[in-house]
Amino acid sequence: MSLSAHIKPISYLKANAAKIAEELKQDGEAFVITQNGEAAMVVQSVAEYEKTQETLALLKMVAQSERSIEQGKVHDAKGVLGDLRDRLNANKSNG
């Protein structure tokens, strides 16, 4: 991703919104929009935004899992599977 090719002033965004939207759909590279010479915002396609949000959600889950492991909040897989089998068998005999 080459952000330097996609740095545009806000006036360019105003004058070329449709063109930018089309470029975002085609190549997915975000635009950095400047105002008064400083970065003010990032414009990206909805598809790329959704991918970013999914990635962040996965990273949050990984971080939470790591915290759970550090805190000892873990269960042995064999034990969990055994408990599930016991519940399943109990439901079969009751049903």
N, C-alpha and C positions, 0 to 999 in steps of 0.2 A: 504494500500500500504506500503510495507516494503522495503524502499530504501536500507537499510543496506545490504540486501541479493543481491541487484543488483548494488553494487559498484564494478567496475572492472577497472583495468589499461588499458591503450590504447593498450598495447601489447596483452591483452586478446581479445579485439575487433578485432584487426588485424588478429589474429589466429583463431577466432571463429565467424566471421561475419555471416555465414549462420546459425549457431546454435542460435545466438542472434536474428536474424531475425525470426526464427521459434518460439522462446520463446515469442517474442513480439506479434506475431500473436495469440499464444495460450492464454497467460494470460494478455497481455496488459500492464504489469508493465514496466515502463521505466527503463533504465539503466543509472546510473551516471558513466561517464568515467573519470578516473583520468589521469593526466599527471604530472610526477615528484611529485607524492604524493598529488596533489591538484586537486579538481574537475575542469574539463575542459569543459565538455559538457554533455548534456542529450540526449540519444537516445531513441526514442519512435516510436511506430507503426504509420503508416499513419492514421489509423482509430482513434487512440487516439489523434493524432495531430489535426485532423479535428474536433473532439469533443471539444477540448480545444479552437480552433479558434471560433467555434460556440458559446461556452459559453462566450468568451471574447466579441464577437459581441453583444450578448444579454445584457451583463453587461454594455456595452457602451450605448446601447439604453435606458436602465433603468436610467443610470446616466444622459443622455441627457433629458429624460422625467422629472426627478427630478429637473434639472436646469430650464426647461421650467415652471414647476409648481411654483418654487420659484420666477421666474421672472413674474409670472402672465400671462403667455402665454397659457391660457387654455380657452376652450369653453364649454358651457353647452351642455350636450348630447342631451337634448330635442330640443334645438335651432338648433344644427347641423342636427339632424334628420329631423326637420321641414324644414330647408333649402333644404335638399336633396329631400324631398317629393315635395316641390314647384318646384324644377328644373325638377324632373321627370314628374310632371304633365304638366309643361310648354312644355317639349319636346314632350309629347304625343299629346298635342293640336296643336303643330306646325307641327307634322309629319303626 
